[in-house]
Amino acid sequence: MVLHMKDVSFIRGEKWILQHINWNIHEGENWVLFGLNGAGKTALLNIVNGYYYPTKGKVSVLGREFGRDPIGGELRKHIGFVSSSLQQKFHPGDNAFEVVLSGAYASIGLYETPSDEIREKAITLLKELGCIHYANRNYENLSQGEKQRVLIARSLMSNPSLLILDEPTNGLDFIAREEFLETIEEIAKKENAPTMVYVTHHIEEILPAFNKTLLLKEGTVFSAGDTNEMISSSKLSQFLSLDVEVFWKNGRPLVSKRITSEKLF
Ligand SMILES: Nc1ncnc2c1ncn2[C@@H]1O[C@H](COP(=O)(O)OP(=O)(O)OP(=O)(O)O)[C@@H](O)[C@H]1O
């Protein structure tokens, strides 16, 4: 089991941000975590990463139970994390190669001297992700799309068992987004691919590899299961409290608000 959450609730101040979350992720599944702004996605990810401790309930990540086993840097080495929120954290002056190398240590910044093997691995990943030609450039000067590719290479340095992609296409233009999604699809097809969790509020980004979806609404699980059942016109209309239609093209969904015939004329 990659993730096991049983009746997890989380309070901040007076506000219950998450309530009664039950979520199991098995090996071989890739999940979309879908929810509108303020649904609690970031809070849920922070619990998975061990940054927040649940107020109630049980959480196990990669077989380690929070509260029983030590959770920290060691666990985080097995969890790849790609989020544009990470981008501001790197030290000014670090180049793309150094950012990728730091993934081997799950650290922000490079504090150890990487072995030749680690350097080779970073170079291989930079090549695979099409970023080798800007490896020596200052990370902070790269475009959003370039930065996100570098972050994926960084996240794969430690061969993670779980890869979390937190709204990874933020700030990408259409072409950069589609290229980025192709890369994710390729990672999913690899032997020993990590289990992936893709967090988004954009339905059209749901790739065929993501066979499971959790719909999170106001801090609770609205529904969870096979993606084709979750991302259907009827389910999403209930979830969004808006009459919508879902169309599938090349294994990817598109959603639009249903227009009544009265409004057409
Ligand atoms: N420290 C806090 N104290 C009080 N409320 C908080 C705190 N942190 C988050 N919240 C609230 O909890 C709710 C869930 O926030 P969260 O950031 O997890 O949502 P999200 O689904 O990631 O949203 P978005 O898509 O906008 O990033 C929001 O209403 C937010 O205002």
The ligand as a Gaussian input file, in Angstrom:
#p B3LYP/6-31G(d) Opt

LIG

0 1
 N       -3.403000      28.068000       8.659000
 C       -4.682000      28.130000       8.311000
 N       -5.616000      28.634000       9.156000
 C       -6.920000      28.731000       8.796000
 N       -7.390000      28.327000       7.603000
 C       -6.516000      27.820000       6.717000
 C       -5.128000      27.686000       7.013000
 N       -4.496000      27.120000       5.938000
 C       -5.476000      26.919000       5.010000
 N       -6.675000      27.340000       5.478000
 C       -7.967000      27.272000       4.775000
 O       -8.246000      25.909000       4.497000
 C       -8.914000      25.761000       3.257000
 C       -8.168000      24.782000       2.376000
 O       -6.931000      25.363000       1.954000
 P       -5.936000      24.646000       0.931000
 O       -4.809000      25.603000       0.693000
 O       -5.594000      23.294000       1.436000
 O       -6.873000      24.552000      -0.376000
 P       -6.492000      24.139000      -1.868000
 O       -7.481000      23.093000      -2.292000
 O       -5.053000      23.761000      -1.955000
 O       -6.787000      25.476000      -2.668000
 P       -6.104000      26.135000      -3.992000
 O       -6.538000      25.315000      -5.175000
 O       -6.716000      27.496000      -3.990000
 O       -4.618000      26.154000      -3.779000
 C       -9.024000      27.169000       2.677000
 O      -10.303000      27.676000       2.962000
 C       -7.941000      27.951000       3.415000
 O       -8.303000      29.320000       3.536000

